Amino acid sequence: MIGRLLRRWQQHREQRALARREIPDALWQRTLQRYPFLARRSDADLRELRRLSSLFLDRKEFSGAGGFVVDDDTAVAVAAQACLPVLRLGLGAYDGFVGIVIHPAPVVAARAVTDETGVVHQYDEVLAGEAMEGGPVMLSWADVRDAGATAGDAYNVVIHEFAHVIDMLDGEADGVPPLPDAKALAHWSEVMQYEYDRFCERVACGHDTVLDPYGAEAPGEFFAVASEAFFVAPQALKEEQPALYRLFVDFYRQDPAATA
């Protein structure tokens, strides 16, 4: 009885959220036109993506930085791309943060690292996006806006940063997202380690790769750039690293190459 009442309450709350954040047809169609990797999904996928995007908009707080004004087109563009990785996983994966900060362009962040001898090295890093544990998620609108054009390069800053959010659900962004059991973890570790090592070797040798060479920086970055390719250039990833592609099909519960 209590469970049934809870489900009814949750459904009622969701319907109210969908009504509050309903995405107009014209705006949704503009979004699909701008991002063909979204438009090529099945009708059923697009209905679910639109539903999740509305709920995402209701749960998150957008703010602009550097004079940038977040309008409806901007918010829906981010929401639709952010919800693609959790189309089957559910929005609960994003419950750990609320804020999304949009900059007009990439930003320069001052960094400092201490080496093993205790010497502090300071440098500047250009960021198109950044996901921090507990939020916020920072994104460059220039990169978000151009995601349709850069999909052929397997580049998508929204998917990259939200893959980090998923990865951090069980701690640090180490390339190992939450998995159901020890068997799944062992399989994940075996495949990812092999694919990561092979990828790093190719990058070190100067070979062209579908994945952004930045993925060789660390396993967490490899997971993020591989997620980008999985969703926006799935056929290319499937052809170059089929085992990695199959691993992601199982994890994300999607097969984007089937509709590519």
N, C-alpha and C positions, 0 to 999 in steps of 0.2 A: 504493500500500500504506500509506504513512505517513498520507495523507489519510483513508483509510478507518478506520484505527486511531484517528486523532484524533476523527473524527465519532463513533465508538463510545464513546470515552472521554467526550466531551461529552454524549452522550445518557445515559450511565450517571450522570454527575454531576448532570444535570438531573433524572433520575428519583429520585435520592436526595434532592435538594432538595424536589421535589414531595411526597415521602413525609414529610419532616421538617415541612413547612409546609402540609400538607393542610388545606383549609378545610372544616370540618364542614358538612353540608348545611343544618342548622338556621341556622347563622350566615350562610351565603351567602344563604339565602332571606330572612332578616331584612334583610340589606344591600340586596337588590333591592327589598324592600318600602319601605324608607326612601328609596330614590333611584329613582323611576320612570324617569328618563332612562336609567338602566342597564337596568332591567327590560324596556323596550320594544325592546331590541336583539334580533336573531335568535338562535335557539338556538346556531348555530355561533359567533356573536360572543361569546355568554355563556360558552361552553365555553373559548374562547381567553382571554377576560378573566379567568376564574377561574384558568386555568393561569398566566397572567402574574402575577396577583395573588399566587399562592403563591410564585413565583420572586422577586417583588419583596420579599415579607416575609422571604425567606431571605437576601437580599442587603443589606437596609437595617437600620439600627439606630435604633429609636425610643426617645425619652426624653421625659419629662414635665417641665414647668417650672411654677413657681408652685404646687407641691403637686399638680399634675395627675398622675393615674395612668393610664398607657396600658394599656388592657385589649384583649382580642381584638377586640371590636366596633369600638373606635377604630382599631386597626391595619388591619383589613380594610376599613373605610370609606375610609380614606386610600388604601390600596393599590388598591382597585377604581377609584376616581376618578382616581388618578394614572396607572393603566395604560390608561385609555380613549384618551388621545391617541396612545399608542404601540402600539395594537392591531395595526396593520400595520407600524409602523416598527421595532418590537422594543425590548426592554429595554436594549439597548446605548446608547440615547440617554441613559440615566440612570447610566451607569457612572462618571461623573466625581465622584460624591459618595456618601456613605454615610449621614450623619446626618439624621434628621428630628426636630425638636423641636416638641412640642405644648404650647401654652399653653391654659389654660381659656377665655380670652376674648382679644379684641384687646389689644395691648400698646402702650404709649406709648414711642416711641423719641426720644431727643434727637438733633437734627440740627444741622449747621453748614455753611453755604455761604459762599464768598467771592465777592463781586461783582467786576466788572471794575475797580473802583477800589481793591480790596484790603480792603474792609470785610467783616468776618465777621458773618454774620447767623445767630443761633441760634433754633431753634424746635423744637416738639414735633410729632411725626407719629404718628397712630394707625394701627397696622398690624394687619391681619387675617392677613397672611402676608408672607413675604419669602424670596426665593431668592438665595443668594449663590454666586458662582463657586467651585466646589470644595466647596460645602455649608457649613453644613447648610441645609435648607429648614425655615423656621419657619411654623407654621400655628396659627390660632385654632380650638380645638375647637368653640366656639359656632358659628362660620361653617361648619365642616365638617359638623357635626351637622345644621344646618338647610338643607343644600344641596338637599334634595328640595323644600322649601317655597319656596326662592328661585330655583329653576330658571326659573320663569316670568318673572323679572326678568333673565334671562340672566346670573345671578351664580353663580360657583363658584370659591371661593378656591383649591381644590386644582388645578383645571385651569389657573387663572391662573398660579400659581407654577410649575407644571411646564411650562407653555408657555415661561416664561422660561428654564427649564433647557434646553429644546430649542433655544431661540433662542441661548443662550450657547455652544452646542457649537462654533461657529466664531468665538468671541470675545465681544464685548459684546452685551447684550440690545438690539439695534438694530432689531428687527422684520424681520430677514433671517436666517432659519434656514439651515442647510446645504442647498444645492441641488445637483443632479447635474452641471450644466454651465452654461456662459455663456449659452446660449439660455434656459434655465429661469430664471436669475438676471435676465436682461433682462426677461422676461415678468413675473416676480414684482415687480420694481421698478416697472414701468409700472403694473400694476394696483393695487398697494398704495399707491403715491404718489397716484394719482387718488382711490382710495377714502378714503384718509386725509385728503386735502385737503377732499373733499366732506363727510366726517364732521365735521371741525373747523369748517367753515362752518356746518353745521347746529347744532352745539353753541353756537357763538358767537352765533347768532341766537336761541337759546333754544328750538329745536325739540326735541320728544321724539324719542328715538332708541332703537332696540333695544339697541345697545351702551351700556355704562356711559360717561357723559361723561368719566370719568377717562382713557379711551383717547385723548383729545385732548392729554394731557400730553406725549406723545412717541411716535414710531413703535413703540418696543418695548412700550409700554403698549397701543397700539392692537392689536398682534398678540396680546397676552395676553387682552384683553377680547373680541376677535373670536373667539379660540379658545374662550373660555367659552361665548359664544353659539352657536358652531358645534356644540358637543357637548350643550348642555342646552336650547337654544331654537332648534334648527336651522331650523324652518319660518319663524319670524319673521325670522331673518337672511337666509334665502334670498329672502324676499319684499321686504325692504328694500334689501339689497345683493347682488343675484344674482351679479354678477361676482366679488365677494369670496368668496361662498359657493363658486362653482365653483373658484376658486383654491385654497381650502382642501380641497375634495374631492380635487383632484389631489395636494396636498402630503401630507395625512394618509392618503390612500388609503381614505377612508371617505365614505359618503353618509348621515349621520344622519337627514336629512329623509325618507329613503325609508321609515324605520320609525317616524317621529314620529306 
